[in-house]
Amino acid sequence: MTDESAQAIQAAIDRELRLLDPEVRACPARVLELLDPEFTEIGASGRRWDVESILSVTSAGTVSPDRPVKVSDMSGVVLAPGIVHLTYLADHRGRRSWRSSLWRLTETGWRMYFHQGTSTG
């Protein structure tokens, strides 16, 4: 892996973890800095989300500081210049799901373009 690839993956990981931070999630402006304007998500429930709908959930305080999302097995790969794919296992209040995110490099930095969660059962 090149240094450039390693830096791109680390940038995406740092931002992914920021999006899981309860303090960041509580501030729509901070969330918007991390989401691509064309962001979409397919949640573990099967529901499809866009920027506006995801902001309503994140600003509602669904992740509290005393019960943060626990992340394990995070890894990333550069799919093409400026595109990073991350995968990891998330545990939030006993609900476990595999997560997959696509991050793309924009004029304003790395932003999440797509996210999907799949329940582990």
N, C-alpha and C positions, 0 to 999 in steps of 0.2 A: 504494500500500500504506500502510495506517495504521501509526502508531508501535506500536500494540498488536499488530498482525499481525507486524510486524518483530521485536518483542520475543519473541513466542511462537515464531516460527521460529528465532530465535537460541537460545532456551532449549532447544529440541529438538535443534538442531545440537550445542550444547555437551554435552548428555547423550549423544547418539549417539557423539560422539568419546570421551567418558569410557568408554562401554561397550567401545570398541575398545582402550582403554589396558591394556596387559598387567598393570600393577599393580592396577588396578581389577578386572580379570577374575580375578585370583588370589585375591580376597577375596569370598567368597559374600555377606557382609553388604552390601558396597558394591554388588554387582550387584543384590541384592534391592531396594535403595533406588531403583534405576532401572527395574526391571521391574514392570509392573502385575501384581497377583495373578492376573489372567485372561490373562496373556501367552501367545501362541502364535507359533510360527515355522514357516515352510515353508522348509527349507534348500535350497541349490542342488542337493543330491543328491535332493531330493524328500521327504526325511524330515520328519515333523512333530514339533515339539518343544514342550514346555511348560516352566514355570518349573523344576521339579525336574530334568528331563533336561538343560536348558541349563546349569544350575548344575554338573552333573557334568562337562560339557565345559569350561566357562570356568575352573573351579578346577583342571583338569588341566594347565593351562599350555600350551594349544595355540597361544597367541600369545606368543612370547618377546620380551623387550625389544630384542634385537638384530635381530629380524625382524618389526617391527610391520606391521599392516595399513596399506597406503597408500590414501588416499582422494582421489578427484578428482571434479569435476563435481557437487558436492553442491548441492542446491537444495531449497527447501521451499515449501509453500503451506498456508495455513489453510483447511481444508475447512469448518469450522463453529467457533463459539466453543468453545475448549478442545480442538480436534482439529487436529493438524498432521501433514501427510504429507511425508516426506523421501524423496528419491531420490539415489543416488550410485553411482559405480563404485568397487569395492574390489579391491585387488590384494594377495593374501597368498601369498608364496612362489611367485609366478608364476601362481597361480590367480586369474583375474579373474572377477568377477561383478557384475551390477547388483543393487543393494540397494534395498529399499523398506521404510520403517518408518512406522507410525502411532503418534503420541504423543498421549496425552490428559492433560489437566490434572485432577489429583485433589486431595483435601484435603491430601495430603503433597507436592504438586508434580507436575511433568511426569514421566510414566512411559511406557515403551514398552509399547504394547498388542499390536502385531502387527509381525512382521518377515518379509520374504521375500527370498531370494537366488536369482538366476537366472544360471547359468553362461554366460559369453560364448563358450564353446567351447574 
